[in-house]
Amino acid sequence: MTAASFTAWRERLGLNRSEAARALGLSRNSIQNYEEGRAIPLYVALACAALAHGIPPIR
C-alpha cells in the first residue's frame, strides 16, 4: 500500500485522520506519517482492506 492509496482509502471512506486512527487503532501521528510516505505495515494495509469491505474490527 502506497501513501497515495492509503490517503485515497481514507478519503473514500469519508474519514478524517483522527477517525481513521480510531478505526485502525493507531495514533493520528501514525496516519499522518503513512500519508507522508512512511512505510505502511502489512497489518495496517490488511485492516484498511477489511474496513473498506465492511468487516468490523474485533474488539
matplotlib code that plots the C-alpha trace (Angstrom):
import matplotlib.pyplot as plt

x = [0.0, 1.4, 0.9, -1.4, -3.5, -3.7, -4.9, -7.4, -8.7, -9.3, -11.0, -13.1, -14.4, -15.1, -12.7, -10.6, -7.2, -8.5, -11.3, -9.0, -6.7, -9.5, -10.8, -7.4, -6.3, -3.5, -2.4, -3.2, 0.5, 0.9, -1.8, 0.0, 3.3, 1.8, 0.3, 3.6, 5.4, 6.5, 6.3, 2.8, 2.9, 1.1, -1.2, -2.4, -2.9, -5.0, -7.0, -7.7, -8.9, -11.2, -12.7, -13.2, -15.2, -17.4, -15.6, -15.6, -12.7, -12.7, -12.7]
y = [0.0, 3.4, 6.7, 7.8, 4.7, 5.0, 8.6, 7.5, 4.7, 7.2, 9.7, 7.1, 6.0, 9.7, 9.6, 12.4, 11.5, 11.2, 8.9, 6.8, 6.5, 5.3, 2.9, 1.3, 1.5, 3.8, 7.3, 10.3, 10.9, 7.4, 8.2, 11.4, 9.6, 7.0, 9.7, 11.4, 8.3, 6.3, 2.5, 1.1, -2.2, -5.2, -5.5, -1.9, -2.4, -5.6, -3.7, -1.0, -3.6, -5.2, -1.9, -1.0, -4.2, -3.7, -6.1, -4.5, -4.7, -7.4, -5.7]
z = [0.0, -1.0, 0.7, -2.1, -1.9, 1.9, 1.6, -1.1, 1.2, 4.0, 1.8, 0.0, 3.5, 4.4, 7.4, 8.6, 10.1, 13.6, 12.6, 10.6, 13.5, 15.8, 13.2, 12.8, 16.5, 15.7, 16.6, 14.4, 14.0, 12.5, 10.0, 9.1, 8.8, 6.4, 4.3, 4.1, 2.8, 5.9, 5.1, 5.9, 7.7, 6.1, 9.1, 8.6, 4.9, 5.7, 8.3, 5.7, 3.2, 5.8, 6.8, 3.1, 2.7, 5.8, 8.1, 11.5, 13.9, 16.6, 19.9]

ax = plt.figure().add_subplot(projection="3d")
ax.plot(x, y, z, "-o")
ax.set_aspect("equal")
plt.show()
